[in-house]
Amino acid sequence: MYFITGGSRGIGRYMVERLATSKDELILATYNSTLPSFEHPNVEWCKVDLRSYDEVEALINSKKDKLKQIKFVNCAGLCYNAVTHKYPEMEWMNQIQMNLTSPFYVSKLLIPFMREQEYGRIVFMSSVVAQIGVGGTPSYSASKSGLWGLMKSIMQENASKKITCNTLNLGYFDIGMIREVPRNVLDEMVSTRVPNRTMGHPEDIYKTIQLLVDVPYINGAGININGGLY
């Protein structure tokens, strides 16, 4: 089964719609105030504040009977843009909690099931922004680079139990948060900085997730999906 966070929109929503056609059940943890409209027999939407350990723990405990052959894909994320010396403290904390602490919570609570079953897949969505440096993204960049350290620790602790943990370092995709960037700025950025001269398609992410599910020897990897940007 897949346990997916942040599947209500953007890249996460695309992953949900693609994975729903598989034989696996999907448990989708979303922090949105209203549950998404997408329905499928394999899909169960669960509203939860991913920044709350107690709420995440209660959700996972309520789904114990379904937690078999777990594949955890973390898509939940927030982004607030401001330069460091003008960055609101509460926005910093909110992004760190959602982008870094919530995947830790979910991993901490799912790993015991994975270890008992000697099977598990964990995929964190990270970002090229943390690799190349982009002004105005201090909290987003810090949280996304923090996932690399979390991933490496989880890998070292659990590889002997046939559990893999990897990050996908995403470049610019024509879906999700990138649509907040003015089109003229985005076109110039892609044409001058991305060697492929195009934005990525979320299908590339889906296929990479399938690869990580199928190939257990890919472990502790930060996979760049960015058209050559980094």
C-alpha positions in Angstrom: 0.0 0.0 0.0 1.0 3.6 -0.5 0.9 6.2 2.2 1.1 9.6 0.5 1.1 13.0 2.1 0.2 16.2 0.2 -1.8 14.4 -2.5 -4.5 17.0 -2.9 -2.9 19.1 -5.5 0.1 19.7 -7.8 2.6 16.9 -8.1 1.1 15.0 -5.3 -2.3 14.9 -6.9 -0.8 13.7 -10.2 0.9 10.9 -8.3 -2.4 9.9 -6.6 -4.2 9.7 -9.9 -1.5 7.6 -11.5 -1.0 5.3 -8.6 -4.7 4.8 -8.1 -4.7 2.6 -11.2 -2.3 0.1 -9.6 -3.3 -2.9 -7.4 -2.2 -1.0 -4.3 -4.4 0.7 -1.8 -3.6 4.4 -1.2 -4.0 6.2 2.1 -3.8 9.9 1.5 -3.0 12.2 4.4 -3.9 15.8 3.6 -3.9 18.9 5.7 -6.4 20.8 3.5 -9.5 21.9 5.3 -11.7 20.1 2.7 -11.0 16.7 1.3 -10.3 16.6 -2.5 -13.0 15.5 -4.9 -11.0 12.8 -6.6 -12.5 9.4 -5.8 -11.4 5.8 -6.6 -12.0 2.5 -5.0 -8.3 2.2 -4.1 -8.1 5.7 -2.6 -8.9 6.7 1.0 -8.6 10.4 1.9 -7.7 11.3 5.5 -7.7 14.8 6.8 -4.9 15.4 9.3 -2.6 18.2 10.4 0.7 16.8 9.4 2.5 19.2 11.7 0.9 17.5 14.8 2.5 14.4 16.0 -0.6 13.4 17.9 -2.8 13.6 14.9 -0.4 11.7 12.6 0.0 9.0 15.3 -3.8 8.7 15.7 -4.2 8.3 11.9 -1.5 5.7 11.5 -2.8 3.7 14.5 -6.3 3.7 13.0 -4.9 2.2 9.8 -2.8 -0.6 11.3 -4.6 -3.4 9.5 -3.9 -1.8 6.1 -0.2 -1.1 6.7 1.3 -3.9 4.6 4.2 -3.6 2.1 4.3 0.2 2.8 5.5 2.7 0.3 5.6 6.2 1.8 5.8 9.1 -0.6 6.1 12.5 1.0 4.7 15.2 -1.3 3.4 17.7 1.3 5.1 21.0 1.2 4.8 24.8 1.7 6.7 27.7 0.2 6.8 31.3 1.3 9.1 33.7 -0.5 11.0 36.5 1.3 14.6 37.4 1.7 16.3 36.1 4.9 16.5 39.4 6.8 12.8 40.1 6.2 11.6 36.6 6.7 8.6 36.2 9.2 9.6 33.9 12.1 6.2 32.2 12.0 6.5 31.4 8.3 10.0 29.9 8.9 8.6 27.6 11.6 5.5 26.7 9.6 7.6 25.6 6.6 10.1 23.7 8.7 7.3 21.9 10.4 5.5 21.0 7.2 8.4 20.3 4.9 10.8 18.6 7.3 9.2 17.7 10.6 6.1 16.1 9.2 8.0 13.6 7.0 10.0 12.8 10.2 6.8 12.1 12.1 5.4 9.9 9.4 8.6 8.0 8.9 9.1 7.5 12.7 5.6 6.0 12.9 5.7 3.8 9.8 9.2 2.4 10.1 8.3 0.0 12.9 5.7 -1.7 10.6 8.3 -1.8 7.8 11.0 -3.3 10.1 8.6 -6.0 11.3 7.6 -6.9 7.7 11.2 -6.4 6.4 10.0 -4.3 3.6 9.6 -0.6 3.1 10.0 2.2 0.6 10.4 5.9 1.6 10.6 8.7 -1.0 11.0 12.3 0.0 10.4 15.1 -2.5 13.3 17.5 -2.2 14.3 20.4 -4.6 17.1 21.7 -6.8 16.5 25.1 -5.1 18.5 23.8 -2.1 21.3 22.8 -4.5 21.7 25.9 -6.6 20.7 28.6 -4.2 17.7 30.8 -4.9 17.2 34.1 -3.1 14.1 34.5 -1.2 13.7 30.8 -0.2 15.6 30.4 3.0 13.1 28.2 4.9 12.1 26.2 1.8 15.8 25.5 0.9 16.7 24.7 4.5 13.8 22.3 4.9 14.4 20.5 1.6 18.2 20.1 2.2 17.3 18.8 5.7 15.5 15.9 4.0 18.8 14.7 2.7 20.2 14.3 6.2 17.1 12.6 7.4 17.1 10.3 4.4 20.7 9.2 5.0 20.1 8.4 8.6 17.0 6.4 7.9 18.9 4.5 5.2 21.8 3.6 7.5 19.4 2.5 10.3 17.1 0.4 8.2 18.9 -1.0 5.1 19.5 -4.4 6.8 15.7 -4.7 7.2 15.1 -4.3 3.4 13.9 -0.8 3.7 15.0 1.9 1.2 14.9 5.6 1.6 15.7 8.1 -1.2 15.1 11.7 -2.2 14.0 13.1 -5.5 15.6 16.5 -6.1 13.1 18.2 -8.4 13.8 20.9 -10.8 11.1 23.0 -12.5 7.9 21.2 -13.4 4.9 22.5 -15.2 2.6 21.8 -12.2 2.2 22.9 -8.6 4.0 25.8 -6.9 5.9 26.8 -10.1 2.7 28.3 -11.5 3.0 31.1 -9.0 6.0 32.4 -10.9 5.2 35.0 -13.6 5.3 33.3 -17.0 7.8 35.6 -18.5 10.2 35.0 -15.6 9.7 31.3 -15.9 10.2 31.2 -19.7 13.5 33.1 -19.4 14.7 30.9 -16.5 14.0 27.7 -18.4 15.5 28.9 -21.7 18.7 30.2 -20.1 19.4 27.9 -17.2 17.9 24.5 -18.0 20.0 22.6 -20.5 16.9 20.6 -21.7 15.2 23.9 -22.5 11.9 22.7 -21.1 10.2 22.1 -17.8 9.7 18.6 -16.5 6.5 16.6 -16.7 5.2 14.9 -13.6 5.2 11.6 -15.4 9.0 11.7 -15.0 8.5 11.7 -11.2 6.0 8.9 -11.3 8.3 6.7 -13.3 11.2 7.4 -11.0 9.0 6.4 -8.0 8.2 3.2 -9.7 11.9 2.5 -10.3 12.6 3.1 -6.6 9.8 0.7 -5.6 11.1 -2.0 -8.0 14.8 -1.7 -7.4 15.9 -2.2 -3.7 19.6 -1.6 -4.5 18.9 2.1 -5.0 19.2 3.2 -1.4 20.3 6.4 0.2 20.3 8.2 -3.2 19.5 11.8 -4.0 18.1 11.5 -7.6 18.2 14.7 -9.6 15.3 15.2 -11.9 15.9 18.7 -13.4 16.8 18.6 -17.1 20.4 19.1 -16.3 20.0 22.2 -14.2 22.2 20.8 -11.5 
